């Protein structure tokens, strides 16, 4: 009888953990600094899941910051290999100077299956908003990328920027394409200005047509904003024959774990408990019958 009971208990525990699901976010805390009253700020978080079944994710917020936050999109599905990005937007209204703390709530709902019912749960991200009356203009150049190209293709330039101030900015870049000796300018290009909201990340991307023959070149890139040069880079790149650029695997995205576990269907557990009780009752009844015959 003990063996039967242990087997039933083990099966129940396996049923309870088989449907455990974990999701992670790209941040475990959000900070919005130097935000003006009636100003604007945004952050983007990525949510991933190890579940093969789609999870419906939605965001909400707590007081005292609830009225200042909005989310794009309002909800989205995530599953294994299919993450979702959410933009968290802050627009303070009638805010007094100071530091405000609340939470962004990540709500997750599973669809359920034959062994598990639909389950809803939530976790939170600590969120801090600092309201100031001082205007701050600051743009950081996070990354400049000029990739190798195949002969006849456009040169791709990508610049990742972060507006760390509380004022909108208009960054742009200039590029000079130099020969291998860096002595002659073969081609020049100036991008259009891009409006960057305060406290936001932005990506400037351009494809530059060219007639460069196969060989090695240099790109001198200057990033401008607010009437000054933010950064100047000298990067090398190659023009190669068609089909000569190797296919590179995308790098793994490392995230800070923020687990959300969705438990098993308790109705299923109750059902197995009833089966266990029935098995014990049957065994006791069988033994009682044997004693009477004796």
N, C-alpha and C positions, 0 to 999 in steps of 0.2 A: 504493500500500500504506500509506503514511504517513497518508493521509486516512482510510482504513478503520480503522487503529489508533486515531487520535485520536477518531473517532466512537464506537468501542467503549468507550474509556476514559471519555469524557464520559458515556455512558449508564450506566456502572457507578457513577460518582460521583453522578449524579442519583438512581440507585436507592438509594445509601447514605444520602443526605440527605433523600429524600422522606418517610421515615418518622420523622424527628427530631421529638421531642415535648418540650415544656417544661412543667414545673409550677412554681408559685410558692406561697410561704407568706406569711402575714400578719406573720410575725416572722422575723428572722434570728438572734435570740438570746433565751433565756429566763432570767429572773432571779427567784428566789424568796428574798425577804429576810425576816429576823426570824421564822424558822420554829421553833416549839417542838418538842422531842422528843415524839413521839406526837401531834404537832399535825396540821394540815391546811392545804393550800393548793391552788389550782387556777388554771390558765390555759387559755384556749381559742384555738386557732389555726385559721385557715381555709386550706384548700389548694385551689387552682384549677389548671386545665389548659387548654392550647390544643388538645388532642386531641379529635377527633370520636369516636374509639373510647374506650370506658370503660377507665380504669386502676384497678386494685385497689390501694388505699393501706392500709398498716398501719404502726403505730409500734412501736418498741422502744427500749431504752436501754442505755447502757454502764455499767460500774462506774466509780466507787464508788456511783453513785446508782440503779443498776438495781433493787435490791430495794425502793426507796421509791416508785417510779413505777408508775402504772397509767393506762390510756387508755380513754376512752369516746367512740365505739364502738371495738372492737378493730380493725375494718377497715371500709372503705367505698369505694365507687366514685366517681370524679370524671371529668368530661369537660367539653368546651367548653360553658360556660353552666350547668354543674351542679357547683358547688363542694361541698366537704364540710367540716364543722367537727369538730374533735377536741378533747375536754377532756383536759388533762394534769393528773393528780392526784398530789400529793406527800403521803405519809404516812410521815415518818421513824420508825424504830424503833431504840431503843438507840443513838441517834446522839450522838456527842461534840460539844461545842461547836466551831465552826469553819466554814470555807468549803469546800464540796465542788464539784468541777467534773467534768462528764461530758458526754455527748451524747445527745440524742434522735434516733434514726435514723428517717428517713422512707423506707420501703420502697415501691417502685412496681413494678407488673408490668403489662405490656400483654398484650392477648389475641392480638395478631398478626392478619395478614390474608393475602391471596394472595401478597404480595411480602415480607412480614416475618413472622418467627416470634415466639412469645411471648418477651419480653425482660424481665429483672428487673434493677433497679438501685436505688441508694439514695443519699441525701445526709443531712447531719446538721445539727442545731441545737445550738450550744454552750449548755449549761445549767448555771447556777450556783445552788447552794442554800446559804443561810447559816443555820446552826443557832444559836439563842440560848436563854438561860434567862430573858430579860426579857420580861414581858408587855407588849404594845403594843396600845392601843385607838385606832384611827384610821379614820374613814370619810370619804371625799371624795365630794362631789356633783359628778358629771361633767357632767350635762345634765338640764335640766327642760324638758319640752315640753307645751304646751297648744295643741291644734290647733283651727282654725276648724271649725264644725259646721254642718250643715243643720238647719233648723227641725224640731223633733221628735226629733232624734237625741241620744244621750247625749254628754256632754262627755268627751273622752279625755285623760287625764293620764298622762304617762310620765316616770319619774325613773330615770336611770342612776346607779348608785352603785358605788364601789370600796372594798372593805374592805382597807385597806393594813396593818392590824394583824394580830396572830396570835391574836386572841380573836374568838369569834362575836359578832355584833352584831344588834340588833333595830330596824332603822330603820322609820319610818312618816312619813306626811305629813299636814298639815292644809291645806285650801284654803277660802278665802272668795271667793265670786263677787260682784264689786262692779259697780255701775252705771257708766255712762260718765264720771260726775263723780268716781268713786271715793269717794263720800260715804256710800253705803248698802250694807250687806251683804244681798244678795238670797238667798243660799243658802250653807250651809257643809257640809263633809264631812271626815271623818277616816278614813284608811285603817287597815287592820289592820297589826300589826307583821309584818315579814317577817324570817325568820332568814337571816342572811348568814354563811356559813362564813368563816373567816379567809382572808386573801389571795385574795379572789375578786371577780368583778364580779357585780352583781345589778341587775335591772330591776324596779321597782315600777310596775305598770300598773293603772289603774282606769277604769271607765266610770261617769260620774255622771249619773243621770237628772235631767231638768230640764224646766221649761215656759217657758223663756226666749223672748220674742218676738224677731223679727229686729232686729238692732242690734249695737252695739259694747259690749264688756264688758271688765272686768279681772279677773284671777285672782291673788289673793295666796296664794302657796304657801310653807309653812314645812316644812322637812324636819328631823325629829328623830332622834336616836340617843343612847343612853347618857346620857339625862337632860338633853340640851342641844339647842339649835337649831343644826343644821349650816349651814343656809343659808336665806335668805328671798328669794323672787323676786316681782316684780310684773310680770305678763305680760298683754298684751292679746290678745283673740280676738274673732271675729265669729260671729254667728248669721245665716246667709243663707237665702234661699229655696231649696227643693229644686232640685238640678241646677246651682246657681250656683258651687260650689266647683270650680276647675279641676283637671284631672288633672295631677299633677306627676310628672315622671320621677324614678326613683330615682337618687340620686347615685352616681357611679362610686366603687368602693372601690379606693383606692390601696394597693398592697402592696409590701413590700421583695422584690426578686427573689431567689429561691433556686432556680436552674435545675437541673432534672434532665433529661438528654437520653437518650432511648432510641434506640439505634442500629439500623441495618438488619440483616436476617437475613444472617449470613455465608455461609450455604449458597447464598443467591442470588448473592452476590458471587463465590463460587467457581465457580458455574455460568457466570456471565458471563466469568470469567477463562478457563475452559475453551473457551468459544466464541471468545474472542480468540485463544487458542493455535491452535484449529482453523483460523481464518481465515488466520493467518500461515502455518501449515503448507500450506494449500491454495494460497496465492499462491506460496510457494517451490516447491512441487511443479509448479505450472503453468509457472513460469519455467524450471525444470530440464528439463521436457519440450520446451519451445521450443528450448533450446540443443541438445538431442540431435538434433532434426529438422534443425538447421542443419548 
